[in-house]
Amino acid sequence: SFFAVVVATPSILWIIPQIAPAILVFDISTKTIIRTLDAWPTAAVKAAMSDYAFTGVARIANVIFLVPHVAAVVVGIDVNTEKMQSYDQWPQELNIDTDAGAGLKSGTAAPTGAANGWEVWMAPAFANRVVALNPMTGNMRGFSQWPEGFASPSITNRYPLGGIVFADGGIWMAPRMSRMVVRLDPATGVMRGFSNFPAI
């Protein structure tokens, strides 16, 4: 699809692109698209917009964070000013690779992201670790203490995890191609796996 996800604020829907070139700003009261946003913070992001640049979002206060898939940066959008900011201080151990299709960095984030109020957490699609972004400092931390029996994501083992959410003091990641729910303790980085699925 051309768009990945939608984020609601009191009067506006922010429709986030997946392979479209711009964000759509939709007025809820008038039921119309009132403008598009395409003032991307870097030329590389603009170039990546045709190839699954972003596939998830997280929100902290008035900022929506776009979780990158093929794009090489996280992009934050202030919903009050509509200004964009990029974040790219990736952990050194992150296996950012060049995507053959777009010629840009890939493997930096998962299909979705979640915010616990202080950091933006991103589950891997085919990056080798979970990444947490502190938007106040721009610093990022990586976590890769995968549970026993979990085949960690990589270029050859893509999409083991899908959605991510903060609940009950932990970061929870749902399985996509794997058969394990993963919980990450944000204080210690320790991960636990849960695989006692019913017969389905």
PEPERA-V119379 format. One record per pair of residues at least 12 apart in sequence whose ideal C-beta (glycine too) atoms are under 10 Angstrom apart, sorted by sequence separation. I is the first residue (numbers start at 1). J is the second residue. D is the distance in Angstrom with one decimal. If there is no record, write none. Layout:
I_J_D / I_J_D
This chain:
3_15_5.3 / 4_16_5.1 / 5_17_9.6 / 13_25_7.8 / 14_26_7.8 / 23_35_9.2 / 24_36_5.9 / 25_37_6.4 / 54_66_4.2 / 55_67_6.6 / 56_68_8.8 / 64_76_7.1 / 65_77_7.9 / 73_85_9.4 / 74_86_7.0 / 75_87_7.7 / 95_107_5.9 / 96_108_5.7 / 110_122_5.5 / 111_123_7.6 / 119_131_9.5 / 120_132_6.9 / 121_133_8.0 / 129_141_9.2 / 130_142_7.1 / 131_143_7.7 / 161_173_4.6 / 162_174_4.9 / 163_175_9.4 / 170_182_9.8 / 171_183_7.0 / 172_184_7.9 / 180_192_9.6 / 181_193_7.1 / 182_194_7.7 / 2_15_9.4 / 3_16_6.4 / 4_17_6.7 / 5_18_8.2 / 12_25_6.0 / 13_26_4.0 / 22_35_9.1 / 23_36_6.6 / 24_37_8.1 / 40_53_8.9 / 53_66_8.0 / 54_67_6.2 / 55_68_8.1 / 56_69_7.9 / 63_76_4.8 / 64_77_4.8 / 73_86_4.2 / 74_87_4.2 / 75_88_9.9 / 94_107_7.7 / 95_108_9.3 / 109_122_4.3 / 110_123_3.5 / 111_124_9.6 / 112_125_9.6 / 119_132_4.4 / 120_133_4.3 / 129_142_4.2 / 130_143_4.4 / 131_144_10.0 / 160_173_9.0 / 161_174_6.8 / 162_175_6.8 / 163_176_8.2 / 170_183_4.7 / 171_184_4.2 / 180_193_4.4 / 181_194_4.4 / 182_195_9.7 / 3_17_5.5 / 4_18_3.8 / 12_26_6.6 / 13_27_8.2 / 22_36_4.0 / 23_37_4.2 / 54_68_5.7 / 55_69_4.3 / 62_76_10.0 / 63_77_6.7 / 64_78_8.3 / 72_86_9.1 / 73_87_6.1 / 74_88_7.4 / 94_108_6.8 / 108_122_7.8 / 109_123_7.8 / 110_124_5.2 / 111_125_5.9 / 118_132_9.0 / 119_133_5.9 / 120_134_8.2 / 128_142_8.2 / 129_143_5.6 / 130_144_7.4 / 146_160_9.4 / 161_175_6.4 / 162_176_3.6 / 169_183_9.5 / 170_184_6.4 / 171_185_7.9 / 179_193_9.5 / 180_194_6.6 / 181_195_7.4 / 2_17_6.7 / 3_18_5.7 / 4_19_8.7 / 11_26_9.8 / 12_27_6.4 / 13_28_6.2 / 21_36_8.3 / 22_37_5.8 / 23_38_7.4 / 53_68_6.5 / 54_69_6.2 / 55_70_8.7 / 62_77_9.4 / 63_78_5.5 / 64_79_6.3 / 71_86_9.1 / 73_88_4.4 / 74_89_9.6 / 90_105_8.7 / 94_109_10.0 / 109_124_7.3 / 110_125_4.9 / 119_134_5.2 / 120_135_6.5 / 127_142_8.6 / 129_144_3.8 / 130_145_9.6 / 160_175_6.9 / 161_176_5.7 / 162_177_8.5 / 168_183_8.8 / 170_185_5.9 / 171_186_5.7 / 178_193_9.0 / 180_195_4.5 / 181_196_9.4 / 1_17_9.7 / 2_18_6.4 / 3_19_8.4 / 4_20_9.1 / 7_23_9.7 / 11_27_6.8 / 12_28_6.6 / 20_36_9.0 / 22_38_3.8 / 23_39_9.8 / 52_68_9.4 / 53_69_6.6 / 54_70_8.4 / 55_71_9.6 / 58_74_9.1 / 60_76_8.7 / 62_78_5.9 / 63_79_7.2 / 72_88_6.4 / 73_89_9.7 / 74_90_9.3 / 108_124_8.6 / 109_125_6.7 / 110_126_9.1 / 116_132_8.8 / 118_134_7.0 / 119_135_7.6 / 128_144_6.1 / 129_145_9.1 / 130_146_9.3 / 159_175_9.7 / 160_176_6.4 / 161_177_8.2 / 162_178_9.3 / 167_183_9.2 / 169_185_7.8 / 170_186_7.0 / 179_195_5.6 / 180_196_9.9 / 181_197_8.8 / 1_18_6.1 / 2_19_5.6 / 3_20_5.9 / 11_28_5.6 / 12_29_9.5 / 21_38_5.8 / 22_39_9.1 / 23_40_9.5 / 52_69_4.9 / 53_70_5.4 / 54_71_6.1 / 59_76_9.8 / 61_78_9.4 / 62_79_5.2 / 63_80_9.2 / 71_88_9.7 / 73_90_9.0 / 88_105_8.9 / 107_124_7.4 / 108_125_8.7 / 109_126_9.9 / 110_127_7.6 / 115_132_9.8 / 118_135_8.7 / 119_136_9.2 / 127_144_9.5 / 129_146_8.7 / 159_176_4.9 / 160_177_5.2 / 161_178_6.7 / 169_186_7.9 / 170_187_9.4 / 178_195_8.7 / 180_197_8.9 / 1_19_7.8 / 2_20_4.2 / 6_24_8.9 / 8_26_9.5 / 10_28_8.2 / 11_29_6.4 / 15_33_8.1 / 20_38_9.4 / 22_40_8.8 / 51_69_8.7 / 52_70_5.0 / 53_71_4.0 / 57_75_10.0 / 58_76_9.6 / 59_77_9.7 / 61_79_9.2 / 62_80_5.3 / 66_84_8.9 / 68_86_9.6 / 72_90_8.4 / 90_108_6.5 / 107_125_6.9 / 108_126_9.6 / 109_127_6.8 / 113_131_9.2 / 115_133_9.3 / 118_136_8.2 / 119_137_9.9 / 122_140_9.0 / 124_142_9.7 / 128_146_9.4 / 158_176_9.3 / 159_177_4.8 / 160_178_3.8 / 164_182_9.3 / 166_184_9.9 / 169_187_8.4 / 173_191_8.8 / 175_193_9.6 / 179_197_6.4 / 1_20_9.0 / 2_21_9.4 / 9_28_9.0 / 11_30_9.7 / 17_36_9.4 / 21_40_8.9 / 51_70_5.1 / 52_71_8.6 / 53_72_9.3 / 54_73_10.0 / 61_80_9.9 / 62_81_8.7 / 68_87_9.5 / 106_125_8.4 / 107_126_4.9 / 108_127_5.8 / 113_132_10.0 / 124_143_9.8 / 158_177_7.3 / 159_178_8.7 / 160_179_9.2 / 161_180_8.8 / 175_194_9.5 / 3_23_9.0 / 6_26_8.1 / 8_28_7.8 / 13_33_9.2 / 17_37_9.6 / 48_68_8.1 / 50_70_9.4 / 51_71_8.9 / 53_73_9.5 / 54_74_9.0 / 57_77_9.4 / 59_79_8.7 / 63_83_9.7 / 64_84_9.9 / 65_85_9.6 / 66_86_9.7 / 68_88_9.2 / 88_108_8.7 / 106_126_7.5 / 107_127_4.3 / 110_130_8.2 / 113_133_8.9 / 115_135_9.0 / 119_139_9.3 / 120_140_9.1 / 121_141_9.7 / 124_144_9.0 / 157_177_8.2 / 160_180_8.0 / 161_181_9.3 / 164_184_9.1 / 166_186_8.1 / 170_190_9.9 / 171_191_8.9 / 173_193_9.9 / 175_195_8.5 / 3_24_7.3 / 15_36_9.5 / 17_38_9.0 / 45_66_9.0 / 48_69_8.8 / 49_70_9.3 / 54_75_7.3 / 63_84_10.0 / 106_127_8.5 / 107_128_7.7 / 109_130_9.8 / 110_131_8.8 / 119_140_8.8 / 157_178_8.9 / 161_182_6.7 / 170_191_9.5 / 2_24_9.6 / 12_34_8.3 / 48_70_5.2 / 49_71_8.0 / 53_75_8.8 / 63_85_8.3 / 65_87_8.1 / 109_131_6.9 / 119_141_8.0 / 121_143_9.0 / 160_182_8.8 / 170_192_8.7 / 172_194_9.4 / 175_197_8.9 / 14_37_8.5 / 45_68_8.4 / 47_70_9.9 / 48_71_4.4 / 108_131_7.3 / 129_152_8.2 / 130_153_9.5 / 22_46_9.8 / 47_71_9.1 / 48_72_7.6 / 72_96_6.8 / 109_133_9.7 / 128_152_6.4 / 129_153_8.3 / 153_177_9.3 / 21_46_7.6 / 45_70_9.9 / 46_71_9.6 / 48_73_9.2 / 127_152_10.0 / 128_153_6.3 / 150_175_9.5 / 153_178_8.9 / 40_66_10.0 / 45_71_5.2 / 72_98_9.6 / 127_153_6.4 / 128_154_6.0 / 151_177_9.1 / 152_178_9.8 / 22_49_7.8 / 44_71_7.4 / 45_72_7.9 / 72_99_9.3 / 126_153_5.3 / 127_154_8.6 / 128_155_8.9 / 151_178_6.6 / 21_49_4.8 / 44_72_6.1 / 45_73_6.1 / 71_99_9.8 / 124_152_8.5 / 125_153_7.0 / 126_154_6.2 / 127_155_9.4 / 143_171_8.6 / 150_178_6.6 / 151_179_9.9 / 19_48_9.7 / 20_49_6.9 / 21_50_7.3 / 42_71_8.9 / 44_73_7.5 / 70_99_5.3 / 95_124_9.4 / 97_126_8.3 / 124_153_4.5 / 126_155_5.6 / 128_157_9.7 / 149_178_9.7 / 150_179_9.4 / 151_180_9.0 / 19_49_7.1 / 20_50_8.5 / 42_72_8.4 / 45_75_6.4 / 69_99_9.2 / 72_102_9.8 / 94_124_9.1 / 97_127_8.9 / 123_153_8.8 / 124_154_9.0 / 126_156_8.3 / 149_179_9.4 / 150_180_5.3 / 18_49_8.9 / 19_50_5.7 / 23_54_9.7 / 40_71_9.0 / 42_73_6.5 / 70_101_7.8 / 71_102_8.8 / 73_104_9.9 / 95_126_8.4 / 96_127_7.5 / 97_128_10.0 / 126_157_7.3 / 130_161_8.7 / 149_180_7.1 / 17_49_6.2 / 18_50_10.0 / 19_51_6.6 / 21_53_9.6 / 41_73_7.3 / 70_102_5.3 / 72_104_5.7 / 73_105_8.5 / 95_127_6.2 / 96_128_9.7 / 108_140_9.7 / 126_158_4.3 / 150_182_6.7 / 17_50_9.6 / 18_51_9.4 / 19_52_6.1 / 20_53_9.6 / 40_73_9.4 / 42_75_8.9 / 70_103_9.8 / 71_104_6.8 / 72_105_3.4 / 87_120_8.5 / 94_127_5.9 / 95_128_4.5 / 125_158_6.4 / 126_159_7.0 / 147_180_6.8 / 18_52_5.8 / 19_53_7.7 / 41_75_6.3 / 70_104_5.8 / 71_105_7.7 / 72_106_7.9 / 74_108_8.1 / 94_128_6.8 / 95_129_8.2 / 124_158_9.3 / 125_159_5.6 / 126_160_8.8 / 130_164_8.1 / 146_180_9.4 / 147_181_9.8 / 17_52_9.7 / 18_53_7.5 / 19_54_9.7 / 40_75_7.2 / 41_76_9.0 / 70_105_7.8 / 71_106_8.5 / 72_107_9.7 / 73_108_8.1 / 74_109_7.3 / 93_128_7.4 / 94_129_6.3 / 124_159_8.9 / 125_160_9.0 / 147_182_6.3 / 17_53_7.3 / 18_54_6.7 / 41_77_9.8 / 68_104_9.5 / 70_106_4.9 / 72_108_6.2 / 73_109_9.9 / 91_127_9.7 / 93_129_6.8 / 124_160_8.0 / 125_161_7.9 / 146_182_7.6 / 147_183_8.7 / 16_53_9.8 / 17_54_6.9 / 18_55_6.2 / 68_105_8.4 / 69_106_7.0 / 70_107_8.9 / 71_108_7.5 / 72_109_9.9 / 90_127_9.1 / 91_128_9.9 / 94_131_6.7 / 123_160_9.4 / 124_161_6.5 / 125_162_9.1 / 147_184_9.7 / 16_54_6.2 / 18_56_9.8 / 68_106_8.5 / 69_107_8.6 / 70_108_8.5 / 71_109_8.4 / 91_129_7.1 / 123_161_4.8 / 146_184_9.8 / 16_55_9.0 / 45_84_8.7 / 68_107_9.6 / 69_108_7.7 / 70_109_9.5 / 74_113_8.6 / 123_162_7.4 / 132_171_8.3 / 145_184_8.4 / 16_56_8.5 / 37_77_7.3 / 68_108_5.1 / 69_109_6.0 / 91_131_6.6 / 123_163_7.5 / 124_164_9.7 / 145_185_9.6 / 16_57_5.8 / 23_64_9.0 / 45_86_6.9 / 67_108_8.7 / 68_109_4.7 / 69_110_7.9 / 90_131_7.2 / 91_132_9.3 / 123_164_4.1 / 130_171_7.2 / 143_184_6.0 / 150_191_7.9 / 41_83_9.1 / 42_84_9.5 / 44_86_9.2 / 67_109_4.4 / 68_110_9.6 / 69_111_7.1 / 122_164_7.2 / 123_165_9.7 / 143_185_9.4 / 150_192_9.9 / 14_57_8.4 / 23_66_8.7 / 39_82_8.2 / 41_84_4.9 / 66_109_9.1 / 67_110_6.6 / 90_133_9.4 / 110_153_8.6 / 121_164_6.0 / 130_173_7.5 / 143_186_8.6 / 145_188_8.8 / 147_190_9.1 / 148_191_9.7 / 150_193_5.3 / 39_83_8.4 / 40_84_6.5 / 41_85_6.2 / 42_86_5.7 / 44_88_9.5 / 67_111_7.9 / 76_120_8.5 / 89_133_8.3 / 121_165_9.0 / 145_189_5.7 / 147_191_5.1 / 148_192_9.5 / 149_193_6.3 / 14_59_9.4 / 37_82_6.0 / 39_84_6.3 / 41_86_4.0 / 67_112_6.6 / 68_113_9.5 / 88_133_9.9 / 89_134_9.4 / 121_166_7.0 / 141_186_9.4 / 143_188_9.6 / 144_189_8.5 / 145_190_5.9 / 146_191_6.0 / 147_192_5.7 / 148_193_7.1 / 150_195_8.7 / 37_83_9.8 / 38_84_9.7 / 40_86_8.4 / 41_87_9.4 / 42_88_8.6 / 67_113_3.8 / 74_120_6.8 / 87_133_5.7 / 94_140_8.2 / 107_153_8.3 / 143_189_4.8 / 145_191_5.4 / 147_193_3.2 / 149_195_7.3 / 35_82_8.7 / 37_84_7.6 / 41_88_9.8 / 52_99_9.1 / 66_113_8.5 / 67_114_9.3 / 87_134_9.2 / 95_142_9.9 / 107_154_8.5 / 119_166_9.5 / 142_189_9.1 / 143_190_9.0 / 144_191_8.7 / 145_192_9.9 / 146_193_8.0 / 147_194_8.6 / 4_52_8.2 / 16_64_7.7 / 51_99_7.3 / 65_113_6.6 / 74_122_7.7 / 87_135_7.0 / 89_137_8.5 / 91_139_9.3 / 94_142_5.6 / 107_155_6.8 / 111_159_7.5 / 118_166_9.9 / 123_171_8.3 / 141_189_8.2 / 143_191_7.2 / 147_195_8.9 / 4_53_9.0 / 5_54_8.5 / 17_66_8.9 / 52_101_9.0 / 53_102_8.2 / 89_138_5.2 / 91_140_5.6 / 93_142_5.5 / 95_144_10.0 / 106_155_8.8 / 110_159_8.5 / 112_161_9.3 / 114_163_8.0 / 115_164_9.9 / 116_165_9.3 / 117_166_7.8 / 122_171_10.0 / 123_172_9.5 / 124_173_8.9 / 4_54_6.0 / 5_55_7.9 / 7_57_5.6 / 9_59_9.0 / 14_64_6.0 / 16_66_6.2 / 51_101_5.6 / 52_102_8.4 / 65_115_7.1 / 85_135_8.4 / 87_137_9.8 / 88_138_8.3 / 89_139_5.8 / 90_140_5.7 / 91_141_6.3 / 92_142_8.3 / 94_144_9.3 / 110_160_9.9 / 111_161_8.4 / 112_162_6.9 / 113_163_9.3 / 114_164_4.6 / 115_165_9.7 / 116_166_3.8 / 121_171_5.2 / 123_173_4.8 / 3_54_9.9 / 4_55_5.1 / 5_56_6.5 / 6_57_8.7 / 7_58_9.4 / 8_59_9.8 / 16_67_9.5 / 18_69_8.3 / 19_70_9.6 / 48_99_8.6 / 50_101_9.4 / 51_102_4.1 / 53_104_8.3 / 64_115_9.8 / 87_138_5.4 / 89_140_5.3 / 91_142_3.4 / 93_144_7.3 / 107_158_9.0 / 110_161_6.2 / 111_162_5.9 / 112_163_4.9 / 113_164_6.2 / 114_165_4.8 / 115_166_7.0 / 116_167_9.2 / 121_172_9.9 / 123_174_8.6 / 125_176_8.8 / 4_56_6.9 / 5_57_5.3 / 7_59_6.2 / 14_66_9.9 / 18_70_9.9 / 23_75_9.6 / 50_102_7.5 / 51_103_9.2 / 63_115_9.3 / 86_138_9.4 / 87_139_9.1 / 88_140_8.6 / 90_142_7.9 / 91_143_9.0 / 110_162_7.5 / 111_163_7.5 / 112_164_5.6 / 113_165_9.6 / 114_166_5.2 / 119_171_9.5 / 121_173_9.0 / 130_182_8.7 / 132_184_9.2 / 4_57_7.7 / 9_62_8.4 / 49_102_9.5 / 51_104_7.7 / 53_106_9.9 / 56_109_6.9 / 67_120_7.6 / 85_138_9.0 / 87_140_7.4 / 91_144_9.3 / 110_163_8.4 / 111_164_8.9 / 112_165_8.6 / 114_167_9.0 / 116_169_9.0 / 123_176_9.3 / 23_77_7.2 / 25_79_9.5 / 48_102_5.5 / 52_106_8.8 / 55_109_7.5 / 56_110_6.4 / 58_112_8.2 / 59_113_9.3 / 61_115_9.3 / 66_120_9.8 / 67_121_9.3 / 68_122_8.2 / 110_164_6.5 / 116_170_9.2 / 130_184_6.0 / 132_186_7.2 / 9_64_8.6 / 47_102_7.1 / 48_103_9.1 / 51_106_9.1 / 54_109_8.2 / 55_110_7.6 / 56_111_5.4 / 57_112_7.5 / 58_113_4.0 / 59_114_9.3 / 60_115_4.7 / 65_120_4.8 / 67_122_5.1 / 70_125_9.7 / 116_171_7.2 / 47_103_8.0 / 48_104_5.0 / 55_111_4.5 / 56_112_3.5 / 57_113_6.3 / 58_114_5.5 / 59_115_5.9 / 60_116_8.8 / 61_117_8.8 / 67_123_8.6 / 69_125_6.1 / 130_186_9.7 / 7_64_5.3 / 25_82_7.9 / 47_104_6.8 / 48_105_8.8 / 54_111_9.8 / 55_112_7.1 / 56_113_4.6 / 57_114_9.2 / 58_115_4.1 / 60_117_6.6 / 63_120_9.2 / 65_122_8.8 / 68_125_9.8 / 69_126_9.3 / 74_131_8.8 / 76_133_9.0 / 97_154_9.7 / 114_171_7.1 / 132_189_9.5 / 7_65_9.9 / 44_102_9.4 / 48_106_9.1 / 55_113_9.2 / 56_114_8.6 / 57_115_9.2 / 58_116_9.2 / 60_118_7.7 / 67_125_9.5 / 69_127_9.8 / 95_153_9.3 / 97_155_6.1 / 114_172_8.4 / 5_64_9.9 / 7_66_9.8 / 16_75_9.7 / 23_82_8.9 / 44_103_9.4 / 45_104_8.8 / 52_111_9.5 / 54_113_9.6 / 60_119_8.3 / 68_127_9.9 / 74_133_5.8 / 76_135_6.2 / 95_154_7.2 / 114_173_9.1 / 123_182_8.5 / 130_189_8.8 / 44_104_5.9 / 60_120_6.8 / 95_155_7.4 / 129_189_9.9 / 5_66_9.2 / 16_77_9.0 / 23_84_9.1 / 44_105_8.2 / 58_119_9.2 / 59_120_8.9 / 74_135_8.5 / 112_173_9.3 / 123_184_9.2 / 130_191_8.2 / 4_66_8.6 / 5_67_9.3 / 58_120_4.6 / 112_174_9.0 / 4_67_9.1 / 14_77_7.3 / 57_120_9.3 / 58_121_7.3 / 68_131_10.0 / 110_173_8.0 / 121_184_7.9 / 58_122_7.8 / 67_131_9.3 / 74_138_9.4 / 4_69_8.6 / 14_79_7.0 / 111_176_7.6 / 121_186_7.6 / 56_122_7.5 / 67_133_9.4 / 74_140_8.4 / 110_176_9.0 / 12_79_7.2 / 56_123_8.3 / 119_186_7.7 / 14_82_9.7 / 65_133_7.3 / 118_186_8.9 / 10_79_9.8 / 56_125_9.3 / 7_77_9.2 / 9_79_5.4 / 55_125_7.5 / 65_135_7.1 / 116_186_6.7 / 9_80_9.4 / 7_79_8.4 / 63_135_6.7 / 52_125_9.5 / 60_133_9.8 / 61_135_9.4 / 58_133_8.8 / 60_135_6.4 / 60_136_9.6 / 58_135_9.7 / 18_111_9.9 / 67_164_9.0 / 5_111_9.4 / 56_162_9.7 / 58_164_8.6 / 4_111_8.3 / 5_112_7.7 / 56_163_8.4 / 58_165_10.0 / 4_112_9.0 / 5_113_9.9 / 56_164_8.0 / 58_166_9.4
